[in-house]
Amino acid sequence: MQNNRLLQSVLINVVLTVSIIISIVLTALIFLSAGNQEAPTQTEQQSQQVSELFRPTNYIVNDKNGAQHLVMHATNAQYKSIHQYLANARLTNPLQQKVTNAQIKKVLNIKQAAVYHYPDVIPIAYFNSYYSQRVSTRKSFNFDYVVVPLADNKRAYFVNTQSKKITTVDISNINASKAWQVAGKLPKALTVNFKVVNDHVMLNYPTSFKLPVYSYLVNRRDPTTYVSTLLGTTNQLKKTTEGNKTIYTNKYSNQQIIYDSDLETVTFTDNRTTGTLKRSYYNRLNIGFSQINLLQLDLSDTRFYQSRNNGQDVTYRTFVEGLPVYYQSKSGAIHMALDKYGNLTSTYSLNELGVPVPNNQPKVTLPKAADVLSRLKHAGVKSSEYYSIAPGYEWLSNKENNVSVNMQPTWMVETSKGWASVDTFLSGR
């Protein structure tokens, strides 16, 4: 038995070593390739950041018979194709109306359609940036679904399931039949539909489903990068320590960064007592986004995930195959909060996913959503005690080494205290 464990440990170390070498080689190739290209302008960099952060997290294909499928494991070329059809289309004449949950479900269930899903509502300006559109540039609106019928391509719909509003637009300059051919070839991994939960239409998983366990090397960002970019030069800073925390304070602006080596996070705070909080959702999101853009981080796996209090409390998460990752830190990949003066407090996880590494773990079977809701009810949990449930991945450190992490599929529940796995939530009651 001990010999088997020793052999397994050696094999794991060999695999990790090979993976690290591959990571170094790929990084070198990226830099060599980048050296042969012109440096992007600041506007191009910002546009790229918007594209990474505020693009859809899921694509749903509604078949001709009404069946709905969540797309997973698509290639970059396939995603680019479905993106290009919408980017080349012309969307005009937005008309918004207040609707019921039944009307929202009717639009989301349109047969032979492509549905673009965002985990929370985003402003139309971010959609315009990603898809090169000019929809409603004078009057902003928010949405979390875009429905593009591909049997009748005269209309498209922006759906806000929170405010219960649908904005209808005219759509032209799109070859619906070819777009449907592309959509039809996307890998349809999971069967889904839409259901009303706590008076909101939500994406529902009507059958049990299997998800793989993924393993990745973990890259750790240098905390001093945040200090130099957000606070200033060394002669402007005062450095102190408090336990396992290192505190950097700008002596002139009173802005501060706290590096927590236990949580592997950095937290930026602005302590001004003057100023005003921006009113619009879009402008509030832009405050945090401007800081992210300033840092020029690699956000290829990060997406806008959730907003609370009309943009005063915003979370970005790492996504794996269209599903969010939890427990990367206490507050996701990035968390941002604005106080009444408009001051920003932002927390960044220093951990990011590196190259994938092989594992021999079997797929995990998750129960259908109705079974999860039933389990909560039978445990005595009232519907008023939680907002929603969703499948996702838990960030679990590999017990056999400290350089890799496992992504474990699980059901999550959101309460007033934040997100937790259903198992953890129930065990704590």
N, C-alpha and C positions, 0 to 999 in steps of 0.2 A: 504493500500500500504506500509506504514512504517512497519507494522507488518510482511509483507511478506519479505521485505528487511532484517529486523532483523533476521527472521528465516533463510533466505538464508545465512546471514553472520555467524550465529551460526553453521549451517551445514558445511560451508566451513572450519571453524576453527576446528570442530570436525574431519573432513576428514584429514586435515593437521596434526593434533595431532596424529591421528592413523598412518598416513604415516611416521611421524618422529619416532614413537615407532618401527614400522616395520624396518625402516632404521637402528636404533640402534641395534635391535636384529640381523639383517642380518650381520651387521659389526662385532658384537661379534662372530657370528658363523664362519665368515671368519677367524678371528684371532685365534679362537680355532682350526679350521681345519689346519691353517698354522703352528700352534705350534706343530702339530704331524708329520710334514713333514721336510725333510732335507732342509736346506737353499740352494737355487740355487747358482751355481757358477757365477762369473762375466760374463763368456762367455755365460752361459745359460740366464742370465738376458738380455744381449745385444741382443741375438738372439730373445728373447721374445719381446723386444722393436721393433725390425725390423718387426716382425710378426704383431704387432699391427698397426704400422704406415704405412707400405708399402704393405699392402695386398689389393686386389681388392676392390673397393667400390660397384661394381655392377656385377651381373651375368645375362647374357642374354642367353635364350634358343631359338635356331633356330629349328623350327619344321620341319618335313619331307616335309610339303607342302610349306615351305619357310616363314611362319609367324614367327615373332620374338617377344619374350615376356621378359619383365624385371621382374626379380625375386624379390619379397618383402615378408616380414613376414615369412621367412623360419626359422626353428628351428636351434639351434646350432648343433644338430645331423646331420641335412641335409647339412649344410655348411661344417661340418667336413667330411662328406662322399664325397662330390664333390671335396674337397681339397685333400683328401687322394688318389683318383684315379690319380690326376696329380702328387702328391708327390711320388707315387710308380712307375710312368712311367719312362722310360729312354729316355732322349732327347739328340740327338747327331747330329754332322755334320751340324752346322749352315751355311747357305748360304744366304748372303744379296744381295738385288738388289733394284735399284731405280725404282719406279713405278709411275703410274698416279692415280688420284682420282678414276677413273673408275675401275682400278685393285684393289685398296683398298676396294671399295664397293663390288666387286665380292668376295673377300676373306671373308669379314665380313658377307656376305649374304649366305655363304655356308649352305646348308640344313643339318638338323640333326647334329647340332654342339652345343658345349658349348663355349660361348664367355665370357672372363674375361676382365672387363673394369676398367681402372685406370683413374682418372680425369685429370692426366697430365703424361708425359712420366717419367718412372723410369729406372734406370740402371739395366741391367740384373743381377748384383751381388745381388741386393735386392730380386729379384725373386728367385735366387738360394738359398738364405738363408731361405726364407719362405717355398719353396717347396722341399728343400733338393736336389737340382740339381747341375750340374756342366756344365751348358751351356756356351760356349764361355768364359772360365776363362782367356784366354790370351788376348783377344781383346774385349773390352766392346762395347755394343750397348744399345740403349734406345728404349722404346716402350710404348704404352698406351693401346694396346689390345693384348690378346692372344686368338687365335682361335684354338679349338681342335675338328676336325671333328670326329664324333662318328659312322659314317657309314663306312668310310675308315680311319683306324687309322694308316696309314703309314706316314702321315705328320701332322705337326702342324705349326702354323704361329704366329710370333711376328710382330705386325703392329705398325708402327710409323706414325700417321696421320699428324704430323707436318713436318717432314723431307721427308715424302712420301717414306718411305723405308719399305720393308717387309723382315724379316729374316725367312727363311724356315728351319725347323729341322726335322730329322727323329724321329719318336716316336715309341717306342716298350714297351713291358711289361705292356700293359694296356688292360683290358678286355672291349672293346668298347661297347658290347651289355649290359653288366651290368652297365657300366657307363651311358649309355643312359637311362636305366631304372631309375636310380637315378635322372638324369636330368629331366626326364619326370614327376617325382613326385614333383618337386619343385613348390611352389606356384607361378603361373604366374599372376602377378598383373596388369601390364600395357602392352599395345601393343606399340612397338617401331619399328623404322627402321633407316636407315642411309641416310643422305642428305648432299649435298655439300653447305656450307654456308661460304661466304668470302674465297673461294678457299680452304677450308679444310672440310674433311669429319667429320660430327658431328652426335652424337646420336640425333635422331629426335622423336618427339611425334606427330604422325599423327592424333590423335583424342583427344578430350577433356577427362579429367580424374579427378577422385576424390581422394583426400588425406585427411586423418584424421588430426585433430588438437590434438597435444600431450601436456600434461602438466607434469612438473617435479618439484620436489624440487631442490633447487640450493645449491650445496656445495661450500663453499668459502675457497680457500687455504690460508694458513698463509704466508704473504709476507716475513717474517723473515726466512722461510725455504730456499728461494732463496738466501737470503743474506748470510747465514751461509755456504751454499753449494758452491756458486760461488765466493764469495769474501774473505772469511777467518774468523778468530776469531775476537772477539770484540776488543781486543787491537790493531788490525791492521786497524780498521775502524774509519772514521770520519763521524758523523751523523749531517746533517743539514736539515732545512725545508725551503720550498719556497711555500707559499700559502698552498694548500692541498696536496702538494707533499713532501715526505720524501726522502732525498737523502743520500745514503750510499756510501762512497768512500774509497777504499783501499789506505792507505797513501803511500804504497810502489810500487804498480803496476799501480796506477791511474785508475784501473778499477772501474766501478760505477754501482749502481743499483738505479733506481728511482721508488719509489712506489707512484702511483697516486690513491688516495682514491676515486676520482670522477669517473674515468674510470675503477677502480678496475683492474688495470694492474700493472705489474712490468716490467721494461725495463733495460736490462743489456747492457752496452757499454764498449768497450775496446778502449782506446785512444792512443795506440802506433802509432808512426810515422815511424816505420821500419817494415820490413817483406814484403812478396810478396803474391799475390793472387794465389791460386791454379788454375791450368789450366783446369783440367778435371771436368766435371759435377759431376761425382761420388765423387771425393775428396771434392768438394765444399759442396755437400749435407752432407758428413760425418762430416764436421766441426760443423755444427749445430746439427746434430744427436748426436754427441759425448757429447754435452752439455745437450741435452734432456736426454740421457742415464744416465748422471751423476746425474741428479735430481731425477731419479727413480719415475716419476709421474705415476699415473693411467691414461693410455691412451686408455682404452678399447673402448671409443667412438670417438677417434681422428684418423684422417687419413691425410697422405700427400695429399695436394689438388692442389697446383699450384707452378710452378717455372717460373721465368722470368730472362732474361739476363744470361742464361746458368747456373743457380744455384746461382746467386748472390742475388736473391730476392725470398724467399720461404715462402709459407703459408701452415699451417696445420689447418684444420677445424674439428669441431665436426660434426659427421654424425648421422642422425636419419633415420633408415630404408633405408640406401643407398643414402640418399640425404643430401647435405651439409647444414650447419646452418650458417646464416649470422647475423651480428649485435651482436654477442656474445661480441665482442669488435670492435674497428675500424679496427683491423687487423686480425680478426679470433681468433682461440684458441691459436695459436702460429705463430709469424711472425719473420723471420730471414733475415738479410741483411749483405752482406760482402762489405767492402770498398776496395779501390785499394791496400791496404796493407794486405788484408786478415783478417782485424779486424771484429769481429762479433758484431752486434747489434741485440738483440733479445727481443721481447716483448711477455709476457705470460699473458693471461687472467686468473684472479684468480677465475673465475666462472666456475664450471663444473656441468654437469647434475647429479642429485642424483636419487632417486627412482621415478618412475612414479606415478602420482596421477590421480585419475579419474576426468573427466570433462564431461559435457553434451552438448558439442558443436557439431554441425553437421559437416559432412565432407565438405570440400571446393572443388568446381569444378573449375579446371584450364583449360583455353582454349588450344586448340592445338597450336603447335609451329608456324604453318603458320599464325594463327590469331594474335599472338604476333608480328611476323615480319611485318605483314600488318599494325598493329596498329602503330608501330614505323615509318613505311614509310608514313602513312597518317598524322602523327604528324610532318612530315618534317625532320625526322632523316635520314641522309644518312648512307649507309652501312659502309662507311669509318669512321663513328663516334663511332662505337662499334666493339668489337671483337666477342662476342658470347652472346647467351642467354641460360639460364638453369633453370629448376625448382629447388626449394629448400625451406628451412624453415627460416622464420624470428624469431629471438630470441626476444620475447616480454615479458617484465616484467608484472606480474599479478598486475592489478591496485588495487585489493582488499587486497593484502598482499605483503610483501616483501621477502617471502621465497620460492616462486614458480615462474615458468616461463612457458609461452605458446609457442609452436612451431607452427607458422602460415604458411601454404603453400602459396607460391607465385612464380611468375616468376621473375627472376633476369636478369640483363643485365650488361655486363662488358665493361667499357670504359677505357680510359687512366687514369682516376681518381680512378679506382677500381670498385667494384661491388656495385650495388644499385638495389632495386626493380624497376620494370618497372614503377610502379605508381609514386614512388619517383623521378625517373629520368625524367619522362615527366612533372611532376608538377614543376620541377626546371628549365625548359627551358623557 
